[in-house]
Amino acid sequence: MSTPAAPPVPTSEWTVAVLAGGLSHERDVSLRSGRRIAAELRDAGATVDEWDTDAALLGRLRATRPDAVVVALHGGEGENGAVQSVLELMGVPFVGTQGRACRRAHDKPSAKAELVRAGIDTPEWVALPHTTFRELGAAAVLDALVARLGLPLMLKPDQGGSALGAQVVRDAAELPSAMVGALAYSETVLVERFVEGVELAVSVVEGDDGPVALPAVEVAPESGVYDYTARYTAGLTRFHCPARLDDAVAQRVAATAVAAHRALGLRDLSRTDAIVDGEGRVWVLEVNVSPGLTETSLLPRAIEAAGRDLGEVFGLLVARAVTRGADVPTPR
């Protein structure tokens, strides 16, 4: 993959604020991502401040006015567009997708509907709030789900990441407990048809020539399910990067990830989670606007497989953010 042309990496005259932590269920993962990217940016020459995302954030932004912000938040306000919208209101340049598009991508049913409109395959799904089960009777609703979508099923919260609350259901008797697990993280559960195949993560990074897909990472968890434990416990998942795909399928996977990035209006970087079934068909599961940057995360693996360096890539993204200047919300 050729390295796209871009402005020079940050110099010591630039101050970059890395936002991490927050109050979501993914706080610990976010802190690990923040520490890593802060260290990489320092090595690339930037002056870096690491900030937790709390009530002091606005005061820090006013007092310090960093040249750019890197959002290393996962889940909650870091991915639903809230923090990005605040940065836009403050006129602070930042790496990543703008607030409104973050919100669209973060809500999984909304994102899947956008993908379908763009002609991108995604497993058939139903999204149901907790009140539906309470008011209409859980047993009857679960029976209707199985009759419509069949088994196995994938259950997950309609918002959030890191596979928290996600579970594969292969027997109808497992549905009630899986539903409770998903509803522990959100008021609405997304139920989709489970697709058997090769699980992939495809990162997209933008340069001056537009979004480019990095080599796909093939994910092979020992348990068979890439859940929270498998994601963040070293040794529980085997990764193959580039993924073990023939050239035609690999090109189709890359094109699909770029198409999903564009369809959702994302910017700078994203990660598309997908399945390639036995017929070589690519099914998009979801698209993440704030990919993890920990030692077990997939974006850093893809960057390394592309022959690039994490600090260099984010240095270029920071340079792009500084060059384009502050985001200004579109007036009504």
C-alpha positions as CSV (number, residue, x, y, z in Angstrom):
1,M,0.0,0.0,0.0
2,S,1.4,3.4,-0.9
3,T,1.7,6.1,1.7
4,P,-0.6,8.9,0.8
5,A,0.8,12.4,0.6
6,A,0.1,14.5,3.6
7,P,1.4,17.5,5.6
8,P,4.5,16.9,7.8
9,V,4.1,15.2,11.1
10,P,3.7,17.3,14.2
11,T,6.6,19.4,15.5
12,S,7.4,20.2,19.1
13,E,5.6,23.5,18.5
14,W,2.3,21.7,18.4
15,T,0.3,20.7,21.5
16,V,-2.0,17.7,21.1
17,A,-4.5,16.7,23.8
18,V,-5.4,13.0,24.0
19,L,-8.9,12.5,25.5
20,A,-9.3,9.1,27.2
21,G,-11.1,7.5,30.2
22,G,-14.6,8.9,30.5
23,L,-17.4,7.1,32.4
24,S,-18.5,4.4,29.9
25,H,-18.2,0.7,30.5
26,E,-15.1,0.8,28.3
27,R,-13.2,3.3,30.5
28,D,-10.2,0.9,31.2
29,V,-9.8,0.1,27.5
30,S,-9.9,3.8,26.6
31,L,-7.2,4.7,29.2
32,R,-5.0,2.0,27.6
33,S,-5.6,3.4,24.1
34,G,-4.9,6.9,25.3
35,R,-1.6,6.0,27.0
36,R,-0.4,4.2,23.9
37,I,-1.3,6.9,21.3
38,A,0.1,9.6,23.6
39,A,3.4,7.9,23.7
40,E,3.4,7.3,20.0
41,L,2.7,11.0,19.3
42,R,5.4,12.1,21.6
43,D,7.9,9.9,19.7
44,A,6.6,11.6,16.5
45,G,7.6,15.0,17.9
46,A,4.4,16.4,19.4
47,T,3.9,17.9,22.8
48,V,1.1,15.8,24.3
49,D,-1.3,16.3,27.2
50,E,-3.4,13.3,28.4
51,W,-6.8,14.4,29.7
52,D,-9.5,12.4,31.3
53,T,-12.9,13.4,30.0
54,D,-14.7,14.9,33.0
55,A,-16.2,18.2,34.2
56,A,-12.8,19.9,33.9
57,L,-12.6,19.3,30.2
58,L,-14.1,22.6,29.0
59,G,-11.9,24.6,31.4
60,R,-8.8,22.8,30.1
61,L,-9.8,23.5,26.5
62,R,-10.3,27.2,27.2
63,A,-7.1,27.6,29.1
64,T,-4.8,25.4,27.0
65,R,-6.3,25.6,23.4
66,P,-4.5,22.6,22.0
67,D,-3.6,22.7,18.3
68,A,-5.6,19.5,17.9
69,V,-7.4,16.8,19.9
70,V,-7.2,13.0,19.5
71,V,-10.3,11.3,20.9
72,A,-9.2,7.9,22.3
73,L,-12.6,7.3,24.0
74,H,-14.6,4.1,23.5
75,G,-18.3,3.8,24.0
76,G,-20.7,6.4,25.4
77,E,-19.9,10.1,24.8
78,G,-16.7,9.3,23.0
79,E,-18.4,7.5,20.1
80,N,-22.0,8.8,20.1
81,G,-20.9,12.2,19.0
82,A,-21.3,14.1,22.3
83,V,-17.6,14.9,22.9
84,Q,-17.1,15.6,19.2
85,S,-20.0,18.0,19.2
86,V,-18.5,19.8,22.2
87,L,-15.2,20.1,20.4
88,E,-17.0,21.6,17.4
89,L,-18.8,24.1,19.7
90,M,-15.4,25.1,21.2
91,G,-13.8,25.5,17.8
92,V,-11.1,22.9,18.5
93,P,-9.7,20.8,15.6
94,F,-9.8,17.1,16.3
95,V,-8.9,13.8,14.6
96,G,-11.9,11.7,13.7
97,T,-15.5,11.8,12.6
98,Q,-17.7,14.8,13.2
99,G,-20.4,14.6,15.9
100,R,-23.5,14.0,13.7
101,A,-22.0,11.2,11.8
102,C,-20.6,9.6,15.0
103,R,-24.1,9.5,16.3
104,R,-25.4,7.8,13.2
105,A,-22.7,5.2,13.3
106,H,-22.9,4.6,17.0
107,D,-26.6,3.6,16.9
108,K,-26.3,0.1,15.3
109,P,-29.8,-0.1,13.9
110,S,-29.5,3.3,12.3
111,A,-26.1,2.5,10.9
112,K,-27.3,-0.8,9.4
113,A,-30.2,1.0,7.7
114,E,-27.7,3.4,6.1
115,L,-25.6,0.5,4.9
116,V,-28.6,-1.2,3.3
117,R,-29.5,2.0,1.6
118,A,-26.0,2.1,0.2
119,G,-26.3,-1.4,-1.2
120,I,-24.0,-2.9,1.4
121,D,-24.8,-6.4,2.8
122,T,-25.5,-6.6,6.6
123,P,-27.3,-9.5,8.4
124,E,-31.1,-9.2,8.7
125,W,-32.0,-7.7,12.1
126,V,-34.7,-6.5,14.5
127,A,-34.1,-3.9,17.2
128,L,-36.5,-4.0,20.2
129,P,-36.6,-1.9,23.3
130,H,-36.9,-3.3,26.8
131,T,-40.5,-2.0,27.0
132,T,-41.6,-4.3,24.1
133,F,-40.7,-7.4,26.1
134,R,-42.4,-6.1,29.2
135,E,-45.6,-5.0,27.5
136,L,-46.1,-7.7,24.9
137,G,-44.7,-10.7,26.9
138,A,-41.1,-11.8,26.6
139,A,-41.8,-15.4,25.6
140,A,-44.1,-14.5,22.7
141,V,-41.6,-11.9,21.4
142,L,-38.7,-14.3,21.6
143,D,-40.7,-17.0,19.8
144,A,-41.5,-14.5,17.0
145,L,-37.8,-13.6,16.7
146,V,-36.8,-17.2,16.2
147,A,-39.6,-17.8,13.7
148,R,-38.5,-14.8,11.7
149,L,-34.7,-14.9,11.9
150,G,-34.0,-18.5,12.7
151,L,-31.1,-19.8,14.8
152,P,-28.3,-19.1,15.6
153,L,-28.8,-15.5,16.5
154,M,-26.4,-12.7,17.6
155,L,-27.7,-10.5,20.4
156,K,-26.0,-7.2,21.3
157,P,-26.9,-3.8,22.8
158,D,-28.0,-1.3,20.1
159,Q,-25.1,1.0,21.2
160,G,-21.7,0.5,22.6
161,G,-18.6,-1.4,21.6
162,S,-16.0,-4.0,22.8
163,A,-18.6,-6.7,22.4
164,L,-20.0,-5.9,25.8
165,G,-23.3,-7.7,26.3
166,A,-22.9,-9.5,22.9
167,Q,-23.7,-13.2,22.8
168,V,-24.3,-15.9,20.2
169,V,-27.5,-17.9,20.8
170,R,-27.7,-21.3,19.2
171,D,-30.5,-22.7,21.3
172,A,-33.8,-21.0,21.9
173,A,-33.5,-21.9,25.6
174,E,-30.5,-19.5,25.8
175,L,-32.4,-16.5,24.5
176,P,-33.9,-15.1,27.8
177,S,-30.5,-15.0,29.6
178,A,-28.8,-13.5,26.5
179,M,-31.5,-10.9,26.3
180,V,-31.0,-9.9,29.9
181,G,-27.2,-9.7,29.3
182,A,-27.6,-7.3,26.3
183,L,-30.2,-5.1,28.1
184,A,-27.8,-4.7,31.0
185,Y,-25.8,-2.3,28.7
186,S,-28.6,-0.6,26.8
187,E,-32.4,-0.1,26.8
188,T,-32.7,-1.6,23.3
189,V,-31.3,-5.0,22.1
190,L,-30.3,-5.6,18.5
191,V,-31.1,-9.2,17.3
192,E,-29.5,-10.2,14.0
193,R,-29.2,-13.4,12.0
194,F,-25.8,-15.0,12.9
195,V,-23.6,-15.4,9.8
196,E,-21.0,-18.3,9.9
197,G,-17.7,-17.5,8.3
198,V,-14.4,-15.8,8.6
199,E,-14.5,-12.8,11.0
200,L,-12.5,-9.8,9.9
201,A,-11.7,-6.3,11.0
202,V,-10.9,-3.8,8.2
203,S,-9.4,-0.5,9.2
204,V,-9.7,2.6,6.9
205,V,-7.4,5.6,7.1
206,E,-7.8,8.7,5.1
207,G,-5.1,10.5,3.2
208,D,-5.1,13.3,0.6
209,D,-6.3,10.8,-1.9
210,G,-9.3,9.8,0.2
211,P,-10.0,6.7,2.4
212,V,-7.8,3.6,1.9
213,A,-8.4,0.2,3.5
214,L,-5.5,-1.3,5.4
215,P,-4.8,-5.1,5.3
216,A,-7.7,-7.0,6.8
217,V,-7.1,-8.7,10.2
218,E,-8.6,-12.2,10.5
219,V,-9.9,-12.9,14.0
220,A,-9.8,-16.4,15.3
221,P,-10.8,-16.5,19.0
222,E,-10.2,-19.8,20.9
223,S,-13.7,-19.7,22.3
224,G,-15.2,-19.2,18.8
225,V,-16.7,-15.9,19.9
226,Y,-14.8,-12.6,19.8
227,D,-16.3,-11.3,23.0
228,Y,-14.8,-8.7,25.5
229,T,-12.6,-11.3,27.2
230,A,-11.2,-12.6,23.8
231,R,-10.6,-9.0,22.7
232,Y,-8.6,-7.7,25.6
233,T,-6.9,-10.8,27.1
234,A,-3.6,-11.6,25.4
235,G,-3.3,-15.1,24.1
236,L,-7.1,-15.9,23.8
237,T,-7.3,-14.9,20.1
238,R,-5.2,-15.7,17.1
239,F,-4.8,-13.0,14.5
240,H,-3.8,-13.3,10.9
241,C,-2.8,-10.1,9.1
242,P,-3.2,-10.0,6.2
243,A,-6.2,-12.2,6.5
244,R,-6.1,-15.6,4.8
245,L,-8.3,-14.6,1.8
246,D,-7.8,-15.0,-1.9
247,D,-7.0,-11.8,-3.8
248,A,-10.5,-11.3,-5.2
249,V,-12.2,-11.7,-1.8
250,A,-9.6,-9.5,-0.2
251,Q,-10.2,-6.7,-2.7
252,R,-14.0,-7.1,-2.2
253,V,-13.5,-6.8,1.6
254,A,-11.4,-3.7,1.2
255,A,-13.9,-2.0,-1.2
256,T,-16.7,-2.8,1.2
257,A,-15.0,-1.2,4.2
258,V,-14.3,2.0,2.2
259,A,-17.9,2.0,1.0
260,A,-19.2,1.7,4.6
261,H,-16.9,4.5,5.7
262,R,-18.3,6.7,3.0
263,A,-21.9,5.7,3.4
264,L,-21.9,6.7,7.1
265,G,-20.1,10.0,6.4
266,L,-17.0,9.1,8.5
267,R,-13.7,10.9,8.6
268,D,-10.0,10.2,9.1
269,L,-10.3,6.6,10.4
270,S,-12.7,3.8,11.1
271,R,-12.8,0.1,11.5
272,T,-15.4,-2.2,9.8
273,D,-16.2,-5.5,11.4
274,A,-17.3,-8.0,8.9
275,I,-17.9,-11.7,8.1
276,V,-17.0,-13.5,4.8
277,D,-19.3,-16.4,4.4
278,G,-18.6,-19.7,2.6
279,E,-19.6,-18.2,-0.7
280,G,-17.3,-15.3,-0.4
281,R,-20.0,-12.8,0.4
282,V,-19.0,-9.9,2.7
283,W,-21.5,-9.1,5.5
284,V,-20.8,-5.9,7.5
285,L,-21.6,-6.3,11.2
286,E,-20.8,-2.8,12.4
287,V,-18.5,0.2,11.9
288,N,-16.5,1.7,14.7
289,V,-15.5,5.4,14.7
290,S,-13.0,5.1,17.5
291,P,-11.0,1.9,17.0
292,G,-9.0,0.6,19.9
293,L,-5.3,1.3,20.2
294,T,-4.3,-1.1,22.9
295,E,-1.6,-3.9,22.6
296,T,-4.3,-6.3,21.5
297,S,-6.3,-4.0,19.3
298,L,-6.7,-4.5,15.5
299,L,-6.0,-1.1,14.0
300,P,-2.3,-1.1,15.2
301,R,-1.9,-4.6,13.7
302,A,-3.3,-3.5,10.4
303,I,-1.0,-0.4,10.3
304,E,2.0,-2.6,11.0
305,A,1.0,-5.1,8.2
306,A,0.8,-2.1,5.8
307,G,4.4,-1.4,6.6
308,R,3.7,1.8,8.5
309,D,4.1,3.1,12.1
310,L,1.2,3.9,14.5
311,G,2.8,7.2,15.5
312,E,3.5,8.2,11.9
313,V,-0.1,7.5,10.8
314,F,-1.6,9.5,13.7
315,G,1.0,12.2,13.2
316,L,-0.3,12.6,9.7
317,L,-4.0,12.6,10.9
318,V,-3.1,15.3,13.5
319,A,-1.5,17.3,10.8
320,R,-4.6,17.0,8.6
321,A,-6.8,18.1,11.6
322,V,-4.5,21.2,12.2
323,T,-4.5,22.0,8.5
324,R,-8.2,21.9,8.0
325,G,-8.8,23.9,11.2
326,A,-11.7,23.9,13.6
327,D,-15.0,22.2,12.9
328,V,-17.9,24.6,12.9
329,P,-21.4,23.2,13.3
330,T,-23.7,23.9,10.3
331,P,-26.3,26.5,11.3
332,R,-30.0,25.5,11.1
